[in-house]
Amino acid sequence: MQRTSFAEMHCSIGQSLERVGEWWTPLIVRDLHLGLRRFDDLAENLGISRNLLTRRLEALVADGIVERRAYQERPLRHEYHLTQAGRELVPVLMALMAWGDKWSTPEGGPPVRLVHQECGTEFTPRVCCSECGKPVSDANVTALPGPGAASGPGTRVLARRSGLAPENA
């Protein structure tokens, strides 16, 4: 099944999904974060076809989320490592995991527990304001046009509502 492209969407969420929205991608990033680095280990752990894993890893490398590093010369073999962009995706996946633990927990309970290394305490990820540190939610956040706001796919109605685009656009 062909996935819809969000490449033309003028929206940070759409652009993010263009890079990491394919179903296997978050699981690949998760496994790389957990220390699985070699192709065969990733394929075995995920139960993904080798062709599909190859395509997903190539896309992640091209998008700057993963890098390949040679670990053997003859025959040439590579390991995969998260780049800075990939490492910064991990907390997003933790937040998604927390949502899943709350709303779609697998039978038997959450399969993973997270422990904060700095304080040694088990925690549940949450998104907080970068300025005051308080949790954010749909009820206490207002979205305003940003410096890149424009009328386009994914932002057309919002741009019109905010006065950035004519009513008939």
C-alpha positions as CSV (number, residue, x, y, z in Angstrom):
1,M,0.0,0.0,0.0
2,Q,1.4,3.4,-1.0
3,R,1.7,5.9,1.8
4,T,0.6,9.5,1.3
5,S,3.5,11.9,1.2
6,F,3.5,14.9,3.5
7,A,6.6,16.5,1.8
8,E,4.5,19.5,0.5
9,M,2.7,20.0,3.8
10,H,3.6,23.3,5.4
11,C,3.4,21.9,8.9
12,S,6.2,20.7,11.3
13,I,4.1,17.6,12.2
14,G,3.6,16.8,8.6
15,Q,7.3,17.2,7.8
16,S,8.2,15.1,10.8
17,L,5.9,12.4,9.7
18,E,7.4,12.5,6.3
19,R,10.7,11.4,7.9
20,V,9.6,9.2,10.8
21,G,5.9,8.4,10.2
22,E,6.3,5.0,8.5
23,W,5.2,2.3,10.9
24,W,8.5,0.6,11.3
25,T,10.6,3.7,11.8
26,P,9.8,4.4,15.5
27,L,10.5,0.8,16.3
28,I,13.8,0.9,14.5
29,V,14.7,4.1,16.4
30,R,13.6,2.4,19.6
31,D,15.8,-0.6,19.0
32,L,18.8,1.5,18.0
33,H,18.3,3.5,21.3
34,L,18.2,0.2,23.2
35,G,21.6,-0.8,21.7
36,L,20.7,-3.0,18.8
37,R,23.1,-1.8,16.1
38,R,23.6,-4.5,13.6
39,F,21.3,-5.3,10.7
40,D,20.7,-8.9,11.6
41,D,19.9,-8.1,15.2
42,L,17.4,-5.4,14.1
43,A,15.8,-7.8,11.6
44,E,15.5,-10.6,14.1
45,N,14.1,-8.4,16.9
46,L,11.5,-6.7,14.8
47,G,10.5,-9.6,12.6
48,I,10.8,-7.3,9.6
49,S,11.7,-8.4,6.1
50,R,15.3,-7.7,5.2
51,N,14.2,-5.7,2.1
52,L,11.9,-3.4,4.1
53,L,14.5,-2.9,6.9
54,T,17.1,-2.0,4.2
55,R,14.8,0.6,2.7
56,R,13.9,2.1,6.1
57,L,17.5,2.3,7.2
58,E,18.5,3.9,3.9
59,A,15.7,6.5,4.4
60,L,16.7,7.2,8.0
61,V,20.4,7.7,6.9
62,A,19.3,10.0,4.1
63,D,17.2,12.0,6.5
64,G,20.1,12.4,9.0
65,I,18.4,10.4,11.8
66,V,20.7,7.4,11.6
67,E,24.3,7.0,10.5
68,R,26.1,3.9,9.3
69,R,29.5,3.0,10.7
70,A,31.7,0.3,9.4
71,Y,32.7,-2.3,12.0
72,Q,34.3,-4.9,9.7
73,E,36.3,-4.5,6.5
74,R,36.2,-8.0,4.9
75,P,33.4,-8.4,4.2
76,L,32.3,-4.8,4.8
77,R,29.7,-4.7,7.5
78,H,28.1,-1.7,9.2
79,E,26.4,-0.8,12.4
80,Y,23.7,1.8,12.7
81,H,23.8,4.6,15.3
82,L,21.4,7.4,16.1
83,T,22.6,10.9,15.1
84,Q,21.8,13.9,17.2
85,A,18.5,14.2,15.4
86,G,17.8,10.5,16.2
87,R,18.7,10.9,19.8
88,E,16.4,13.9,20.1
89,L,13.6,11.8,18.7
90,V,13.8,9.3,21.6
91,P,12.0,11.5,24.2
92,V,9.1,11.9,21.6
93,L,8.9,8.1,21.4
94,M,9.0,7.9,25.3
95,A,6.0,10.2,25.3
96,L,4.2,8.0,22.8
97,M,5.1,5.0,24.9
98,A,3.6,6.7,28.0
99,W,0.4,7.3,26.0
100,G,0.3,3.7,24.9
101,D,0.9,2.5,28.5
102,K,-2.1,4.5,29.6
103,W,-4.5,3.9,26.7
104,S,-3.5,0.7,25.0
105,T,-1.4,-1.3,27.4
106,P,-0.5,-4.8,26.3
107,E,-1.8,-7.7,28.3
108,G,0.2,-8.1,31.5
109,G,1.0,-4.4,31.7
110,P,3.6,-2.1,30.3
111,P,6.5,-4.1,28.8
112,V,9.2,-1.4,29.7
113,R,9.9,0.7,32.7
114,L,11.9,3.9,32.4
115,V,14.4,5.0,35.1
116,H,15.9,8.5,35.1
117,Q,19.7,8.0,35.5
118,E,20.2,11.3,37.3
119,C,17.9,10.6,40.2
120,G,17.5,6.8,39.9
121,T,13.7,7.0,40.0
122,E,11.2,5.2,37.7
123,F,9.2,7.8,35.8
124,T,6.4,8.3,33.3
125,P,7.4,10.7,30.5
126,R,5.4,13.9,30.2
127,V,5.7,17.0,28.0
128,C,6.5,20.1,30.0
129,C,6.9,23.8,29.3
130,S,10.5,24.7,28.5
131,E,10.2,28.0,30.4
132,C,8.4,27.1,33.7
133,G,8.7,23.3,33.8
134,K,4.9,22.7,34.3
135,P,3.2,19.9,32.3
136,V,1.4,21.0,29.1
137,S,-1.8,19.6,27.8
138,D,-4.4,20.3,25.2
139,A,-6.3,22.5,27.8
140,N,-3.5,24.8,28.7
141,V,-1.7,25.6,25.4
142,T,-2.5,28.2,22.7
143,A,-1.1,27.8,19.3
144,L,-0.1,31.1,17.5
145,P,1.3,31.7,14.0
146,G,5.1,31.2,14.0
147,P,7.7,32.9,11.8
148,G,7.3,30.3,9.1
149,A,3.5,30.4,9.1
150,A,2.0,30.4,5.6
151,S,-1.0,29.2,3.8
152,G,-0.4,25.8,2.3
153,P,-1.4,22.1,2.6
154,G,-1.9,21.3,6.3
155,T,-2.1,25.0,7.4
156,R,-4.5,26.5,4.9
157,V,-7.5,26.8,7.3
158,L,-5.4,27.9,10.2
159,A,-3.7,30.6,8.1
160,R,-7.1,31.9,7.0
161,R,-8.4,31.9,10.6
162,S,-5.3,33.7,11.8
163,G,-5.6,36.3,9.1
164,L,-2.4,35.2,7.2
165,A,-4.4,34.2,4.1
166,P,-7.4,35.8,2.4
167,E,-10.8,34.2,3.2
168,N,-11.2,32.7,-0.3
169,A,-7.8,31.0,-0.2
